[in-house]
Amino acid sequence: MLEDPLTVSIPRQLAEKGEIKLKRTVALRLTGQLFKMRQNVNLKSHVLDVPELFWSEASLQGLYDAVREYMEIDPRVKALNLKLDSVADLVCGLPLASPLIHPVFSVELNVSDPSR
């Protein structure tokens, strides 16, 4: 998704034409793919969890931490989430950029004037 030609072309279309030609179903698929990737990285991935073995064998915790640091797990997950944030910004802006797309969620804020 991060390097998909469709995803990559959206910012270019916005910069060059000020709008994009994208059907609602395509936008919803992009949104679904984004949710799925975030879920896989942050909720389903066992990379972020400490394995059960290290709960029962506390003496191995240092080894686990050293391997995790060596493999740069935390910085890699952080970098991937930053990339997904960029895609999320793009996907969230789709309804504004195309008259064919309507927001999936709409929020109406009622803000009262405190001076009244």
MODELLER restraints for C-alpha pairs under 7 A, 6 or more apart:
rsr = mdl.restraints
at = mdl.atoms
rsr.add(forms.Gaussian(group=physical.xy_distance, feature=features.Distance(at['CA:1:A'], at['CA:7:A']), mean=6.85, stdev=0.5))
rsr.add(forms.Gaussian(group=physical.xy_distance, feature=features.Distance(at['CA:10:A'], at['CA:20:A']), mean=6.77, stdev=0.5))
rsr.add(forms.Gaussian(group=physical.xy_distance, feature=features.Distance(at['CA:13:A'], at['CA:19:A']), mean=6.47, stdev=0.5))
rsr.add(forms.Gaussian(group=physical.xy_distance, feature=features.Distance(at['CA:13:A'], at['CA:20:A']), mean=5.79, stdev=0.5))
rsr.add(forms.Gaussian(group=physical.xy_distance, feature=features.Distance(at['CA:14:A'], at['CA:20:A']), mean=6.10, stdev=0.5))
rsr.add(forms.Gaussian(group=physical.xy_distance, feature=features.Distance(at['CA:19:A'], at['CA:97:A']), mean=5.04, stdev=0.5))
rsr.add(forms.Gaussian(group=physical.xy_distance, feature=features.Distance(at['CA:19:A'], at['CA:98:A']), mean=5.84, stdev=0.5))
rsr.add(forms.Gaussian(group=physical.xy_distance, feature=features.Distance(at['CA:20:A'], at['CA:97:A']), mean=6.02, stdev=0.5))
rsr.add(forms.Gaussian(group=physical.xy_distance, feature=features.Distance(at['CA:20:A'], at['CA:98:A']), mean=5.41, stdev=0.5))
rsr.add(forms.Gaussian(group=physical.xy_distance, feature=features.Distance(at['CA:21:A'], at['CA:98:A']), mean=6.38, stdev=0.5))
rsr.add(forms.Gaussian(group=physical.xy_distance, feature=features.Distance(at['CA:22:A'], at['CA:98:A']), mean=6.81, stdev=0.5))
rsr.add(forms.Gaussian(group=physical.xy_distance, feature=features.Distance(at['CA:22:A'], at['CA:100:A']), mean=6.86, stdev=0.5))
rsr.add(forms.Gaussian(group=physical.xy_distance, feature=features.Distance(at['CA:23:A'], at['CA:100:A']), mean=5.95, stdev=0.5))
rsr.add(forms.Gaussian(group=physical.xy_distance, feature=features.Distance(at['CA:23:A'], at['CA:101:A']), mean=6.46, stdev=0.5))
rsr.add(forms.Gaussian(group=physical.xy_distance, feature=features.Distance(at['CA:24:A'], at['CA:100:A']), mean=6.23, stdev=0.5))
rsr.add(forms.Gaussian(group=physical.xy_distance, feature=features.Distance(at['CA:24:A'], at['CA:101:A']), mean=4.73, stdev=0.5))
rsr.add(forms.Gaussian(group=physical.xy_distance, feature=features.Distance(at['CA:31:A'], at['CA:91:A']), mean=6.31, stdev=0.5))
rsr.add(forms.Gaussian(group=physical.xy_distance, feature=features.Distance(at['CA:54:A'], at['CA:60:A']), mean=6.10, stdev=0.5))
rsr.add(forms.Gaussian(group=physical.xy_distance, feature=features.Distance(at['CA:54:A'], at['CA:61:A']), mean=5.72, stdev=0.5))
rsr.add(forms.Gaussian(group=physical.xy_distance, feature=features.Distance(at['CA:95:A'], at['CA:101:A']), mean=4.99, stdev=0.5))
rsr.add(forms.Gaussian(group=physical.xy_distance, feature=features.Distance(at['CA:95:A'], at['CA:102:A']), mean=5.38, stdev=0.5))
rsr.add(forms.Gaussian(group=physical.xy_distance, feature=features.Distance(at['CA:95:A'], at['CA:103:A']), mean=5.51, stdev=0.5))
